[in-house]
Amino acid sequence: MQPGMAEDADNEELTDYLVRIDWIKTLPREQAIREKGMFANQNTVVRLRDPFTLQRLTEVLGLDEAASEN
């Protein structure tokens, strides 16, 4: 276990949570996709539902729509 991981485990407001992610495709930071109108959120984890953002990421990353819906 990561040192300090259990710190504040008894406090819902301060504890850390883990989220498993299956990365379908990744890009180097220098190739980050940024376009006006894309969904952005400062939360650590969020489910993408914005149609424009999903469409653009599917196109730019060369994914099929089934992969982007999971």
DSSP file (Angstrom, degrees, kcal/mol; ACC not computed):
  #  RESIDUE AA STRUCTURE BP1 BP2  ACC     N-H-->O    O-->H-N    N-H-->O    O-->H-N    TCO  KAPPA ALPHA  PHI   PSI    X-CA   Y-CA   Z-CA
    1    1 A M              0   0    0      0, 0.0     3,-0.1     0, 0.0     5,-0.0   0.000 360.0 360.0 360.0 144.3    0.0    0.0    0.0
    2    2 A Q    >   -     0   0    0      1,-0.1     3,-2.2     2,-0.1     4,-0.3  -0.429 360.0 -99.2 -63.0 133.0    1.1    3.5   -0.8
    3    3 A P  T 3  S+     0   0    0      0, 0.0    -1,-0.1     0, 0.0     0, 0.0  -0.305 108.9  14.1 -55.6 134.7    2.5    5.3    2.4
    4    4 A G  T >  S+     0   0    0     -3,-0.1     3,-1.3     1,-0.0    -2,-0.1   0.422  88.6 123.8  82.0  -1.8   -0.2    7.6    3.9
    5    5 A M  T <  S+     0   0    0     -3,-2.2    11,-0.5     1,-0.3    -1,-0.0   0.863  74.5  47.1 -61.7 -36.8   -2.9    6.0    1.8
    6    6 A A  T >  S+     0   0    0     -4,-0.3     3,-2.0     9,-0.1    -1,-0.3   0.480  82.6 124.3 -85.4  -1.3   -5.0    5.1    4.8
    7    7 A E  T <  S+     0   0    0     -3,-1.3     9,-0.4     1,-0.3     0, 0.0  -0.386  84.7   6.3 -60.6 134.1   -4.6    8.6    6.3
    8    8 A D  T >  S+     0   0    0      7,-0.1     3,-2.0     1,-0.1    -1,-0.3   0.686  84.4 144.0  65.0  21.5   -8.0   10.1    7.0
    9    9 A A  T <   +     0   0    0     -3,-2.0    -2,-0.1     1,-0.3    -1,-0.1   0.750  69.0  55.7 -61.8 -23.6   -9.7    6.8    6.1
   10   10 A D  T 3  S+     0   0    0     -4,-0.2     2,-0.5     1,-0.1    -1,-0.3   0.372  96.2  75.3 -89.9   5.5  -12.3    7.4    8.8
   11   11 A N    X>  -     0   0    0     -3,-2.0     4,-2.3     1,-0.1     3,-0.9  -0.932  62.2-162.6-123.1 108.0  -13.3   10.8    7.3
   12   12 A E  T 34 S+     0   0    0     -2,-0.5    -1,-0.1     1,-0.2    -3,-0.0   0.791  91.6  54.3 -58.2 -29.7  -15.4   10.8    4.2
   13   13 A E  T 34 S+     0   0    0      1,-0.2    -1,-0.2     3,-0.0    -5,-0.0   0.800 120.6  27.3 -75.2 -29.5  -14.5   14.4    3.4
   14   14 A L  T <4 S+     0   0    0     -3,-0.9    -2,-0.2    -6,-0.3    -1,-0.2   0.582  93.3 107.1-111.7 -13.5  -10.7   13.9    3.5
   15   15 A T     <  -     0   0    0     -4,-2.3     2,-0.3    -7,-0.3    -7,-0.1  -0.217  65.9-119.1 -70.7 159.7  -10.1   10.3    2.6
   16   16 A D        -     0   0    0    -11,-0.5     2,-0.3    -9,-0.4    -1,-0.1  -0.740  23.9-159.3 -95.7 146.6   -8.6    9.2   -0.8
   17   17 A Y        -     0   0    0     -2,-0.3     2,-0.4     2,-0.0     0, 0.0  -0.937   8.8-137.8-123.5 148.9  -10.5    7.0   -3.2
   18   18 A L        -     0   0    0     -2,-0.3     2,-0.4     2,-0.0    -2,-0.0  -0.840  13.0-166.5-106.6 144.6   -9.2    4.9   -6.0
   19   19 A V        -     0   0    0     -2,-0.4     2,-0.3     2,-0.0    -2,-0.0  -0.994  16.3-136.6-131.5 125.8  -10.8    4.6   -9.5
   20   20 A R        -     0   0    0     -2,-0.4     2,-0.4     2,-0.0    -2,-0.0  -0.642  22.1-168.1 -82.1 136.7   -9.8    1.9  -11.9
   21   21 A I        -     0   0    0     -2,-0.3     2,-0.8     2,-0.0    -2,-0.0  -0.991  17.2-153.8-128.4 129.4   -9.4    3.1  -15.5
   22   22 A D        -     0   0    0     -2,-0.4     2,-0.5     0, 0.0    -2,-0.0  -0.888  21.6-148.7 -97.9 104.1   -9.0    1.0  -18.6
   23   23 A W        -     0   0    0     -2,-0.8     3,-0.1     1,-0.2    -2,-0.0  -0.631  16.4-174.8 -76.7 120.9   -7.1    3.3  -21.0
   24   24 A I  S    S-     0   0    0     -2,-0.5     2,-0.3     1,-0.4    -1,-0.2   0.869  73.1  -8.5 -80.2 -41.1   -8.1    2.5  -24.6
   25   25 A K        -     0   0    0      2,-0.0    -1,-0.4    38,-0.0     2,-0.3  -0.982  65.2-162.7-155.7 146.3   -5.6    4.9  -26.1
   26   26 A T        -     0   0    0     -2,-0.3    -3,-0.0    -3,-0.1     0, 0.0  -0.911   2.8-157.9-130.1 159.9   -3.1    7.5  -24.8
   27   27 A L        -     0   0    0     -2,-0.3     5,-0.1     6,-0.0     2,-0.0  -0.942  31.6 -97.6-130.9 154.3   -1.2   10.3  -26.3
   28   28 A P    >   -     0   0    0      0, 0.0     3,-2.2     0, 0.0     0, 0.0  -0.382  41.1-109.1 -65.3 153.4    1.9   12.2  -25.2
   29   29 A R  G >  S+     0   0    0      1,-0.3     3,-1.8     2,-0.2    -2,-0.0   0.836 118.3  63.4 -52.9 -36.1    1.3   15.4  -23.3
   30   30 A E  G 3  S+     0   0    0      1,-0.3    -1,-0.3     0, 0.0     0, 0.0   0.703 102.8  50.1 -65.2 -18.3    2.6   17.4  -26.3
   31   31 A Q  G <  S+     0   0    0     -3,-2.2    -1,-0.3     2,-0.1    -2,-0.2   0.080  79.8 151.1-106.8  22.1   -0.3   15.9  -28.4
   32   32 A A    <   -     0   0    0     -3,-1.8     2,-0.7     1,-0.1    -3,-0.1  -0.213  46.7-124.2 -55.2 143.7   -3.0   16.8  -26.0
   33   33 A I        +     0   0    0     -6,-0.0     2,-0.4     2,-0.0    -1,-0.1  -0.838  39.6 163.7 -97.7 115.5   -6.4   17.5  -27.6
   34   34 A R        +     0   0    0     -2,-0.7     2,-0.3     2,-0.0    -2,-0.0  -0.990   1.7 160.5-134.8 124.7   -7.8   20.9  -26.8
   35   35 A E    >   -     0   0    0     -2,-0.4     3,-1.9     0, 0.0     2,-0.1  -0.995  46.0 -97.8-141.9 146.7  -10.6   22.6  -28.7
   36   36 A K  T 3  S+     0   0    0     -2,-0.3     3,-0.1     1,-0.2    -2,-0.0  -0.422 110.7  28.4 -60.9 132.7  -13.0   25.3  -27.9
   37   37 A G  T 3  S+     0   0    0      1,-0.4    -1,-0.2    -2,-0.1    16,-0.2   0.295  86.5 132.3  97.6  -8.7  -16.3   23.9  -26.7
   38   38 A M    <   -     0   0    0     -3,-1.9    -1,-0.4    14,-0.1     2,-0.1  -0.496  65.6-101.3 -76.1 147.9  -14.9   20.6  -25.3
   39   39 A F        -     0   0    0     -2,-0.2     2,-0.3    11,-0.1    -1,-0.1  -0.431  44.0-179.7 -66.4 136.4  -16.1   19.6  -21.9
   40   40 A A        +     0   0    0     -2,-0.1     2,-0.3    -3,-0.1    -3,-0.0  -0.995   6.6 174.3-139.0 144.5  -13.6   20.3  -19.1
   41   41 A N        -     0   0    0     -2,-0.3     5,-0.1     2,-0.1    -2,-0.0  -0.990  29.8-144.0-151.3 140.6  -13.9   19.6  -15.3
   42   42 A Q        +     0   0    0     -2,-0.3    -1,-0.0     3,-0.0     4,-0.0   0.499  67.9 110.7 -86.8  -3.9  -11.5   20.0  -12.5
   43   43 A N  S    S-     0   0    0      1,-0.1    -2,-0.1     2,-0.0     3,-0.1  -0.354  76.1-125.1 -66.2 153.5  -12.7   16.9  -10.7
   44   44 A T  S    S+     0   0    0      1,-0.2     2,-0.4    -2,-0.0    -1,-0.1   0.889  95.1  24.3 -66.5 -39.5  -10.2   14.0  -10.6
   45   45 A V        +     0   0    0      2,-0.0     2,-0.3     0, 0.0    -1,-0.2  -0.992  68.3 155.6-132.0 134.8  -12.8   11.6  -12.1
   46   46 A V        -     0   0    0     -2,-0.4     2,-0.5    -3,-0.1    -5,-0.1  -0.974  39.8-119.6-154.0 143.4  -15.8   12.4  -14.3
   47   47 A R        -     0   0    0     -2,-0.3     2,-0.4     1,-0.0    -2,-0.0  -0.754  32.6-126.3 -86.1 125.3  -17.8   10.4  -16.8
   48   48 A L        +     0   0    0     -2,-0.5    -1,-0.0     1,-0.2    -2,-0.0  -0.576  48.3 147.9 -73.4 124.7  -17.7   12.0  -20.2
   49   49 A R        +     0   0    0     -2,-0.4    -1,-0.2     5,-0.0     3,-0.0   0.432  28.8 118.1-130.6 -11.3  -21.2   12.5  -21.5
   50   50 A D     >  -     0   0    0      1,-0.2     4,-2.5     2,-0.1     5,-0.2  -0.472  57.2-146.8 -66.1 119.1  -20.9   15.7  -23.6
   51   51 A P  H  > S+     0   0    0      0, 0.0     4,-2.5     0, 0.0     5,-0.2   0.878  94.5  49.9 -57.8 -42.8  -21.8   14.8  -27.2
   52   52 A F  H  > S+     0   0    0      2,-0.2     4,-2.5     1,-0.2     5,-0.2   0.938 113.2  45.9 -62.6 -46.7  -19.4   17.2  -28.8
   53   53 A T  H  > S+     0   0    0      1,-0.2     4,-2.6     2,-0.2     5,-0.3   0.928 114.1  48.1 -63.1 -45.8  -16.4   16.1  -26.7
   54   54 A L  H  X S+     0   0    0     -4,-2.5     4,-2.3     1,-0.2    -1,-0.2   0.909 112.6  49.1 -61.5 -42.4  -17.1   12.4  -27.2
   55   55 A Q  H  X S+     0   0    0     -4,-2.5     4,-2.3    -5,-0.2    -2,-0.2   0.940 113.4  45.4 -63.1 -48.1  -17.5   12.9  -31.0
   56   56 A R  H  X S+     0   0    0     -4,-2.5     4,-3.1     2,-0.2     5,-0.3   0.911 114.3  47.6 -64.9 -43.2  -14.2   14.9  -31.3
   57   57 A L  H  X S+     0   0    0     -4,-2.6     4,-2.4    -5,-0.2     6,-0.3   0.906 111.6  51.2 -65.2 -40.4  -12.2   12.5  -29.1
   58   58 A T  H  X>S+     0   0    0     -4,-2.3     5,-2.2    -5,-0.3     4,-0.5   0.921 115.9  42.1 -60.6 -44.4  -13.6    9.5  -31.0
   59   59 A E  H ><5S+     0   0    0     -4,-2.3     3,-0.8     3,-0.2    -2,-0.2   0.960 117.6  43.8 -66.8 -52.8  -12.6   11.1  -34.3
   60   60 A V  H 3<5S+     0   0    0     -4,-3.1    -2,-0.2     1,-0.3    -3,-0.2   0.863 118.1  43.9 -66.0 -37.2   -9.2   12.4  -33.3
   61   61 A L  H 3<5S-     0   0    0     -4,-2.4    -1,-0.3    -5,-0.3    -2,-0.2   0.522 108.3-122.9 -86.9  -4.6   -8.2    9.2  -31.5
   62   62 A G  T <<5 +     0   0    0     -3,-0.8     2,-0.2    -4,-0.5    -3,-0.2   0.876  58.3 151.0  67.5  37.5   -9.5    6.9  -34.2
   63   63 A L      < -     0   0    0     -5,-2.2     2,-0.2    -6,-0.3    -1,-0.2  -0.632  46.6-118.9 -96.9 156.9  -11.8    5.0  -31.9
   64   64 A D    >>  -     0   0    0     -2,-0.2     4,-1.3     1,-0.1     3,-0.6  -0.604  30.7-110.6 -88.2 161.6  -15.1    3.4  -32.8
   65   65 A E  H 3> S+     0   0    0      1,-0.2     4,-1.0    -2,-0.2    -1,-0.1   0.818 114.6  62.1 -64.2 -31.7  -18.2    4.7  -31.1
   66   66 A A  H 3> S+     0   0    0      1,-0.2     4,-0.6     2,-0.2     3,-0.5   0.890 103.2  50.6 -61.2 -39.2  -18.7    1.5  -29.0
   67   67 A A  H X4 S+     0   0    0     -3,-0.6     3,-0.7     1,-0.2    -1,-0.2   0.869 108.8  51.2 -66.8 -36.0  -15.3    2.1  -27.3
   68   68 A S  H 3< S+     0   0    0     -4,-1.3    -1,-0.2     1,-0.2    -2,-0.2   0.663 103.6  59.6 -77.6 -14.5  -16.3    5.6  -26.4
   69   69 A E  H 3<        0   0    0     -4,-1.0    -1,-0.2    -3,-0.5    -2,-0.2   0.627 360.0 360.0 -87.0 -13.9  -19.6    4.6  -24.9
   70   70 A N    <<        0   0    0     -3,-0.7    -1,-0.2    -4,-0.6    -2,-0.1   0.472 360.0 360.0 -78.6 360.0  -18.0    2.3  -22.2
